[in-house]
């Protein structure tokens, strides 16, 4: 019998995954609030409710992945939400809310038996070291005083070196696809991030009329504008 923690905006509402009630697992409900996700009780697996709020579910999955917990994450979505999910969210598997008990049990069993071959990610490139577990970054050994969003932006670009992203893509992947701010938000954060990088600001390159990319040391910077 597995011990499952179900993260949902409404712990007292209707079951997130009705089929779970037909299986012999211990279930605990927990609010999906980001401030409380780092103090979850011990469990075999985590079920994230993404039926009505994919943004909150995506943030929860990513936070749980970054925190480096051992429990696999099962994301529950509606059929309409299935097209929006991405493996980069950090879940072990995704299942429809209408799935039957046999499918749910199989997915849980496979997720729990899957070997953990991924070590905690530490990104190192162009003199920058990024530690996902501690949300920290260093430049040539010197800690960088970054805000959470600046860290996310640097982390995202550094994990996709040399790839050019438009401002719209960065808004979607770093801020969330339903973010209501304009693309100028990206420019402001890039400018602040470059200021904190100092002499190494060129690692955040601008491709004119396209967007931004993370430059490796052997790549030339490109003119901004």
N, C-alpha and C positions, 0 to 999 in steps of 0.2 A: 504494500500500500504506500502510495506516495503522499507527501505533504505538499499541498499546493497553496500558493498565495495568489489571490485574484485581485489585480489592481483595477479599480473602476471608479468613475466619478460619483457613482451612486451605490455604495455598498449594500443598501437596504432595498434596492429596487429589484426588478425581475432578474433571474439568473443571466449572467454574461454568456455562459455556454451551457444551455440546459442539459446537454448529454452528460455533463460531469456529475449531475445528481443521480445518475443511474450507474455510476462506477464506484468502486470501493476505495475512494481516496479521501483523505482528510483535507477539507477546504477552509481557508481563512480569507476573509475579505479585508481589503486594505485600501484606503484612499489613494488615488493616483497622483496626489499633490507632490511636485518635485522635491519640496523641502522635507518630505517624509520618506522618500524612496531609499535613502541611505541608511535607514534604521529598520529595515524589514526583518521580521522574524525568520529564523532558519527554516529552510524549506527545500524540497526536492526540485521544484520547478515553479516558475512565475508565469501567470496568465495575465496578459495585458488586454484590457477592454478597448478596442479601437472601433467599435460599432458606430458611435455617434460623433466622436472627436478624434480624428486621425492625427491632428496636430499634437494633442496631449499624449496620445499613444506613441507617436514617433519620438517625442522628447523623452518619454519614460524609457523606451527601448534603448535610446542612445545613452541616456544617463546610466542605466543599468549596465550597459556594455562597457562604458568608460570606467565605472566603479570596479570592474573586474571580478564580479561575483561568479561563483561556480554554477549557480542554478541556471539551467537553460530557460529561455523566454519563449513562450508561445503566444503569438499575437492573434487575437480574435477580431475578425472584420465581417462586414456585410459583403454581399456579392458586388455591390457598387464600389466599395472601398478597395476591393482586391486589385484593381488596376492602378491604384495610387501608391501601393507599398513598394519598397525597394529593399534589397538585401543589405544595403548600407545602413539601414536602421539598426541592425544588430540583433535581430531575433533569430532563434534557432529554427522556428517553423511558423507558418501562418495557417489558420484554419477558419473556415466559415462558421458563423454563429449557429447555423442550421445543421452542422455536421452531426451525424449519428454517433452513438456511443462506441461502436466498433472503430470508426475512423479516429475519433478523439483518443481512444485508448492506444491505438497503434501509433499515432503521432507522438503522444507522450512517451510511450515505451522507446521509440526510436530516438527521441531527443535526449532521454535520460541515459541511453546506452551509447550515445555518440561520444567517441574519444575526444578529449579536449586537447587538440593539437596546436591551438593558437596560443602563443605566449603573449603576455601583456605587451602592447605595441609601444615601442619607443622610437620615434621618428628622428633620424639624424641626417641632416642635409645642409650644405652650405654654411657650416659652422653653427647651425641651430639644432638644439636637442629638445624634443617635445615629449613629455611624459603624460600619457593619457590618464593614468591612474590618479595622479596628483594635480591634474589640470595646470601643470607648470611648464615653462619653456625657458631655455637658457641660450645665450649667444656667447659662444666660446667660453662656456663655463660661468658666465655672468647671468644671474637670474633676471628675467624680463618681467617688469611689473605690468601685466596685461589684465584688462577687464575680461569677463567671461566671454563676451562676444568677440573681442579681439583675439582671444585664445582660439575660439572656434574657427574664426576666419583663417588665422595662420595655420592651424592644424589641417583644415580642409585643403588649403592650397598646397601645403607641404606634402600631404599624402597623395597628391596628384601632380608631381613635379613636371614642369614643362608644358602642361596642358593649359590651354587658354580657356577661361571661363568668362562669359558675358556677365554684366551686372545683374541681369535678370536671372541667370543660372545661379549666381551666388546668393541672391535674395531667396531663391527657392530652396537651395541646399543648406544654407547656413541660418537663415532667418525663418524659413518655413514657407510653404507654398501659399499660405493665406495671409502673409504679412502685408499690411496695408500701406506701409511707408514706400517712398519712391526710391529709385536707384541711387539717388544722391546719398542715401544712407551708406551704401557700399563705399563710395568715394571718401566720405568722412572717416569711416573706420580704416580704410587703407592709408589715408593720410596720417592718422594717429598712430597706426601700427608702424609705418615707416619712421615716424619721429622717434619712436621707442627703440627701433633697430639702429638708429644713428648711422654710422658709417656703412652699415650692412643693409641700408634701405633698398639697395638695388636688387635684393633677392625677390622683392615683390615688384615684378616688372609689369609695365603697361604696354599692351599691344594697341596701338592707336586705332580708334574707332571700333574696337572689338571688346576688350576687357582686360582682365588681369591674369597673371600666371606667376608661379613660383619658379624663379631662375636657379638652376644649379650653378655651381661655381664656374664651370667651364662654358657657361652660356652668357652671351653679351646681354646687358640690359637694353631696354628699348625706350625710346623717347616717350615721355608722358604727354598727355594732351587729349 
